[in-house]
């Protein structure tokens, strides 16, 4: 059961990471790489990537 929950969480995070990457690319194209908007989305992406890494390490 625990592995199943972790698997669903990983899938959710993978989808969230992909969407956040799309948002960041779009923000960078529209506002520039160093805009506040792009940097905020980048930080949100970092948070998602950190969560993903923690879960992957926990289930190894």
Residue, then its C-alpha position, 0 to 999 in steps of 0.5 A: x500500500x505504501x509503495x502505491x501511495x508513493x507511486x501516485x505521489x511521484x506521478x503527480x509530482x512528475x506532472x506538476x514538474x512538467x507543467x511548472x517547466x512549461x510555465x517557466x519557459x513561457x514566462x521566460x519567453x514573455x518576460x525574460x530570464x531574470x524577471x521576478x515572475x520567471x524567478x518565482x516560477x523557477x523557485x516553485x519548480x525547485x520546490x517540486x524537484x526537491x519533493x520529488x527527489x526526497x520521495x524517490x530517495x525514501x522509496x529506494 
